């Protein structure tokens, strides 16, 4: 397997910085300081045009003065100077770079040109680089930190790749405070060379990272991202936030890193397809990411809730349950055991509520142990482990009664040896999430955060973190991914498309569209294209009544509204009437499609849309003329394997319709899935297709039948 | 207007405590200490059987020894002792009480009996009380704090009523840390007497409370809550969390305070109807509650986003936009003004991104001022105001360069006088929400929190807080509430119901159901009930083809599946065939309903469900046989006025269907609303009705026509 270029970039044995100086209030200096102060074990070479030394390290005038070609060079100097010096480093043999400098593509056309020059120079020397306009990297293992904020504490478990530098830099103190520890973190900036997908791939292969968090404003190539993400999520959890799906989000992202955003529904489908857990805030990204990274996987869905407070216990139970986890009532035996440690008005059933009191032994040690070894649960959520935080809070009122004691002395009177308490969670291979309204000022919160157990500052957050494990469990329960295989190109289909394009048409008529679909096995209604009243009557007799009769011309969209469709035609007279009526509505002679009337109450739809960074995406949803109002649809990137197509069927709100429903048999999921696969394949095999719209796909008995179809092509003129 | 009993309970001039002692580690003592330590200005009378003094205050043996009847008595002693002493206080003339003590209804039948005794005794003396099993009250204005944790800081603006004591007690330090200040807070516990609705009413009338937050596990009487909440939300924002809507949430709430929970969808409808903003976590309740309480209302939907960091700026813009706010691109003029203060690679368009640097003047002072006075925005969200927090974070790396300077000295070198900065927001009557990854360790976060400006610890949270103002703006834009008026009872309807009940039937057949509806003006399809093939044929001729022909018997539900419905019958032969086929399917002679065939593609539904604490609730949603799968429905409490009914129409996902849609005319909203109002009125006027199910209500042209209907009655036997 080809080594990921980020392997060396995050693990260099020597680094040069260009732009750092002895001015401690320059960002570049602060970033260079992070390298040496946070313990980078390799060589550090500051390049500086005038200084002899940069914070005590010998400075070099240029790349050519260095004693060796460093593995990595970091640029923090103004944009116009970067290209030239990148070339210097290319010449001496450096092959990895980080360009912190902003002022490239994100500022408009001149910056874009500069970025292109940079990319060219780098490529000509085989230099792989991060940025420009990024905040660098963190490798807590080596250690190596090139970001603005210091890295403290033990090496972490959570990998992070971000299109915002802030989320791996400015948030380091925030994360440290919350006990969330990054393993390796990568800010990708403008992604002129290495991008978020490269970062995901690297973090996926890195043993230190137990879970990966992604902050995304827009992907250049969703297909490649999907390929990589699928492999990673089969090994470890990936959680992502996407913020480019609204007008304002897309515009903001574009001015931030020049990211090319796409519609929210495509990203939603992409994440589902890739097995990525989606969240809507950076706090959830970190919190749930840390839960996924630090806790063993959920092996079932039974959660115990343990609290000293009814409100948080109820909120946790509700949040878990509403999200798909069970909060089962415990066995009588377990309840009896629990009750020994409860006051008379406590609750033992689950949630276990000790109600509030100062003795922490039961809630912190005895009951967690009892629950974890009970065999009745798969995970534990606890609210209300607290000690000194509460004591400090009430100290002002008690000080006088304790002869003027200080807050620290007061709280330390109640401090216990926590070793027995802290060892409980380690003894069991079950996930635990804690919630507390106290931060590090509390000895329990502090100790748990130090040992890596998630302590969230709200009961619902602890519950949602457990739900993240549940969501990843669902991902892991999917069958191993089997690549979709494309069928051979149909010559007939190619000819059909070519003919339309030759005729200057960008729309295939209904009959052509169905022929195209039929070439890839998509079942359409039985029908005959006719060109006269006589032909129509003959076709009707051949097919048999009742019939649907439609004007067939690429010119007319919205046939229903135009009066070009006659349904439930039941005899020859009806056929003749329909013929005349359609011709009149069309205002000219157009062909008439005589179709078997499909009866069935379930109207679905499928199709293909394209988006520049996604390629063709398959749509599935509720169809019929109400489709626009229902808005019950889901998307995936083509090609689809069968399992993915079947997952799509389960991803609409009205999925119940597909089962046996009110006397109707279950939809043949294999056949419906085959339709979705086929439209995706069609768009991949015939790149001229810009849009496919099958609506309705009716369910006749158990089987999907395409009743109306529209294929739109990109005329050469449209493509330019 | 009658004075709310909580007025005196929260504003007593004297308090007795029963159960507090000199043992400082008893909760009761700590709570009594809060009264005196937090500065209660009235008389404090501890009752104690043996002690001469309780923390320096003269103790009394019993109520009878007191020099006066205190306005309020608080019980913190064991449950079995409360009733007797409550009686003592009743005798001496005390009329308000707080029963902190647990061990009543929430522990089972014996506790329930004890609670009933307590309620009886209190009632017999006219004592109004909170609890039992509550945590008391906070009145930051008086001040009076009877909870466990100290109350610190200035009097607040947010009122809170909670079915969990924790949320007004244990969270006080959490709130103080976050700059969220309660005005008055009420823990209602088991609600044996005063309940959450009383608390809402009181807080609604209290001038100090600018917004009200509610934590709810279940309401005893949703109708009364609605009446009160409607009035309050017309004056000030109310925000609520409801956690009883899942199995586990309902069970947990029941064992916590004995709360009677109800389905989530009914609470959802209740909150919408009342104009209450719903959230899903206690953090949102506090954060958004504080935003609503502390900031001026949004007067439009244009939001400016100002940051020093692209990621948070993009996330804020996206979250605002996705939630319904605009993040408009600024005028060229404003952008030019902004650009003066930006580095070359900053962004001026909105979001304004200064990119990261240490000089805080522009982002904290100049640009907020520029934006707030621009006239181009209605609200401002800022991320990245920071000073000493960041400096302390980077201090370890810079210490050496600054000759070993301490963190405090280092950060204070950069401290600025913040008065000019802090005064900016005060100068404009526009709402502002801030986000920072630094807490109180940062001088900006600390100063803003002290002055009451919301500083949230995540960009999306700041955006969501602004969205809470947007949601309240929508509430305030509703027309003033006009009480619904009920029509007179229809004698025919009463007789119809009486007849069915006399015959021992709990189901009205379709024909009867439609007669009942017609009595209240609900338009049903034209139809004739027939009892023979001959009558059916005559009816068909009278109505005209095409027809729907249905077996009509209260015995048969799911007529479609049973083969009792024949649609599109177009001639006499069809009528005869249908007749025979229905009789065969039914297996006996049943009446046949001959109905005009209603054509139309839009199938809706309405109906009524009942829930013990809600009374009749009106349903509106997508109908037809797919209704169960669509699950697109909304609920409101009956009776509905027209505005409420029309709001329901707009509260389904597929609401687009009701407009002009694909060639169909817009649904007559007034007529559709009248149907919803009528079914609610019906259930209110005829309490024997337990369920009404109109499905489908088809739209014929613009008009709703009830095509099938089912009314279920509570037989006297069912009611018991």
Boltz contact constraints between the chains, C-beta under 6 A:
constraints:
  - contact:
      token1: [A, 24]
      token2: [B, 398]
      max_distance: 6.0
  - contact:
      token1: [A, 24]
      token2: [B, 401]
      max_distance: 6.0
  - contact:
      token1: [A, 33]
      token2: [B, 397]
      max_distance: 6.0
  - contact:
      token1: [A, 37]
      token2: [B, 397]
      max_distance: 6.0
  - contact:
      token1: [A, 102]
      token2: [B, 345]
      max_distance: 6.0
  - contact:
      token1: [A, 103]
      token2: [B, 345]
      max_distance: 6.0
  - contact:
      token1: [A, 107]
      token2: [B, 345]
      max_distance: 6.0
  - contact:
      token1: [A, 149]
      token2: [B, 393]
      max_distance: 6.0
  - contact:
      token1: [A, 150]
      token2: [B, 396]
      max_distance: 6.0
  - contact:
      token1: [A, 150]
      token2: [B, 397]
      max_distance: 6.0
  - contact:
      token1: [A, 164]
      token2: [B, 310]
      max_distance: 6.0
  - contact:
      token1: [A, 164]
      token2: [B, 311]
      max_distance: 6.0
  - contact:
      token1: [A, 166]
      token2: [B, 309]
      max_distance: 6.0
  - contact:
      token1: [A, 166]
      token2: [B, 311]
      max_distance: 6.0
  - contact:
      token1: [A, 167]
      token2: [B, 311]
      max_distance: 6.0
  - contact:
      token1: [A, 171]
      token2: [B, 437]
      max_distance: 6.0
  - contact:
      token1: [A, 173]
      token2: [B, 393]
      max_distance: 6.0
  - contact:
      token1: [A, 174]
      token2: [B, 437]
      max_distance: 6.0
  - contact:
      token1: [A, 217]
      token2: [B, 314]
      max_distance: 6.0
  - contact:
      token1: [A, 243]
      token2: [B, 314]
      max_distance: 6.0
  - contact:
      token1: [A, 243]
      token2: [B, 315]
      max_distance: 6.0
  - contact:
      token1: [A, 243]
      token2: [B, 318]
      max_distance: 6.0
  - contact:
      token1: [A, 246]
      token2: [B, 318]
      max_distance: 6.0
  - contact:
      token1: [A, 246]
      token2: [B, 321]
      max_distance: 6.0
  - contact:
      token1: [A, 246]
      token2: [B, 322]
      max_distance: 6.0
  - contact:
      token1: [A, 247]
      token2: [B, 321]
      max_distance: 6.0
  - contact:
      token1: [A, 248]
      token2: [B, 317]
      max_distance: 6.0
  - contact:
      token1: [A, 248]
      token2: [B, 321]
      max_distance: 6.0
  - contact:
      token1: [A, 248]
      token2: [B, 327]
      max_distance: 6.0
  - contact:
      token1: [A, 249]
      token2: [B, 314]
      max_distance: 6.0
  - contact:
      token1: [A, 249]
      token2: [B, 317]
      max_distance: 6.0
  - contact:
      token1: [A, 249]
      token2: [B, 318]
      max_distance: 6.0
  - contact:
      token1: [A, 252]
      token2: [B, 313]
      max_distance: 6.0
  - contact:
      token1: [A, 252]
      token2: [B, 314]
      max_distance: 6.0
  - contact:
      token1: [A, 252]
      token2: [B, 317]
      max_distance: 6.0
  - contact:
      token1: [A, 252]
      token2: [B, 351]
      max_distance: 6.0
  - contact:
      token1: [A, 253]
      token2: [B, 314]
      max_distance: 6.0
  - contact:
      token1: [A, 255]
      token2: [B, 347]
      max_distance: 6.0
  - contact:
      token1: [A, 256]
      token2: [B, 310]
      max_distance: 6.0
  - contact:
      token1: [A, 256]
      token2: [B, 314]
      max_distance: 6.0
  - contact:
      token1: [A, 281]
      token2: [B, 458]
      max_distance: 6.0
  - contact:
      token1: [A, 281]
      token2: [B, 460]
      max_distance: 6.0
  - contact:
      token1: [A, 283]
      token2: [B, 458]
      max_distance: 6.0
  - contact:
      token1: [A, 309]
      token2: [B, 166]
      max_distance: 6.0
  - contact:
      token1: [A, 310]
      token2: [B, 164]
      max_distance: 6.0
  - contact:
      token1: [A, 310]
      token2: [B, 256]
      max_distance: 6.0
  - contact:
      token1: [A, 311]
      token2: [B, 164]
      max_distance: 6.0
  - contact:
      token1: [A, 311]
      token2: [B, 166]
      max_distance: 6.0
  - contact:
      token1: [A, 311]
      token2: [B, 167]
      max_distance: 6.0
  - contact:
      token1: [A, 313]
      token2: [B, 252]
      max_distance: 6.0
  - contact:
      token1: [A, 314]
      token2: [B, 217]
      max_distance: 6.0
  - contact:
      token1: [A, 314]
      token2: [B, 243]
      max_distance: 6.0
  - contact:
      token1: [A, 314]
      token2: [B, 249]
      max_distance: 6.0
  - contact:
      token1: [A, 314]
      token2: [B, 252]
      max_distance: 6.0
  - contact:
      token1: [A, 314]
      token2: [B, 253]
      max_distance: 6.0
  - contact:
      token1: [A, 314]
      token2: [B, 256]
      max_distance: 6.0
  - contact:
      token1: [A, 315]
      token2: [B, 243]
      max_distance: 6.0
  - contact:
      token1: [A, 317]
      token2: [B, 248]
      max_distance: 6.0
  - contact:
      token1: [A, 317]
      token2: [B, 249]
      max_distance: 6.0
  - contact:
      token1: [A, 317]
      token2: [B, 252]
      max_distance: 6.0
  - contact:
      token1: [A, 318]
      token2: [B, 243]
      max_distance: 6.0
  - contact:
      token1: [A, 318]
      token2: [B, 246]
      max_distance: 6.0
  - contact:
      token1: [A, 318]
      token2: [B, 249]
      max_distance: 6.0
  - contact:
      token1: [A, 321]
      token2: [B, 246]
      max_distance: 6.0
  - contact:
      token1: [A, 321]
      token2: [B, 247]
      max_distance: 6.0
  - contact:
      token1: [A, 321]
      token2: [B, 248]
      max_distance: 6.0
  - contact:
      token1: [A, 322]
      token2: [B, 246]
      max_distance: 6.0
  - contact:
      token1: [A, 327]
      token2: [B, 248]
      max_distance: 6.0
  - contact:
      token1: [A, 345]
      token2: [B, 102]
      max_distance: 6.0
  - contact:
      token1: [A, 345]
      token2: [B, 103]
      max_distance: 6.0
  - contact:
      token1: [A, 345]
      token2: [B, 107]
      max_distance: 6.0
  - contact:
      token1: [A, 347]
      token2: [B, 255]
      max_distance: 6.0
  - contact:
      token1: [A, 351]
      token2: [B, 252]
      max_distance: 6.0
  - contact:
      token1: [A, 393]
      token2: [B, 149]
      max_distance: 6.0
  - contact:
      token1: [A, 393]
      token2: [B, 173]
      max_distance: 6.0
  - contact:
      token1: [A, 396]
      token2: [B, 150]
      max_distance: 6.0
  - contact:
      token1: [A, 397]
      token2: [B, 33]
      max_distance: 6.0
  - contact:
      token1: [A, 397]
      token2: [B, 37]
      max_distance: 6.0
  - contact:
      token1: [A, 397]
      token2: [B, 150]
      max_distance: 6.0
  - contact:
      token1: [A, 398]
      token2: [B, 24]
      max_distance: 6.0
  - contact:
      token1: [A, 401]
      token2: [B, 24]
      max_distance: 6.0
  - contact:
      token1: [A, 437]
      token2: [B, 171]
      max_distance: 6.0
  - contact:
      token1: [A, 437]
      token2: [B, 174]
      max_distance: 6.0
  - contact:
      token1: [A, 458]
      token2: [B, 281]
      max_distance: 6.0
  - contact:
      token1: [A, 458]
      token2: [B, 283]
      max_distance: 6.0
  - contact:
      token1: [A, 460]
      token2: [B, 281]
      max_distance: 6.0
  - contact:
      token1: [A, 561]
      token2: [B, 663]
      max_distance: 6.0
  - contact:
      token1: [A, 625]
      token2: [B, 662]
      max_distance: 6.0
  - contact:
      token1: [A, 629]
      token2: [B, 654]
      max_distance: 6.0
  - contact:
      token1: [A, 629]
      token2: [B, 656]
      max_distance: 6.0
  - contact:
      token1: [A, 629]
      token2: [B, 657]
      max_distance: 6.0
  - contact:
      token1: [A, 630]
      token2: [B, 654]
      max_distance: 6.0
  - contact:
      token1: [A, 654]
      token2: [B, 629]
      max_distance: 6.0
  - contact:
      token1: [A, 654]
      token2: [B, 630]
      max_distance: 6.0
  - contact:
      token1: [A, 656]
      token2: [B, 629]
      max_distance: 6.0
  - contact:
      token1: [A, 657]
      token2: [B, 629]
      max_distance: 6.0
  - contact:
      token1: [A, 662]
      token2: [B, 625]
      max_distance: 6.0
  - contact:
      token1: [A, 663]
      token2: [B, 561]
      max_distance: 6.0
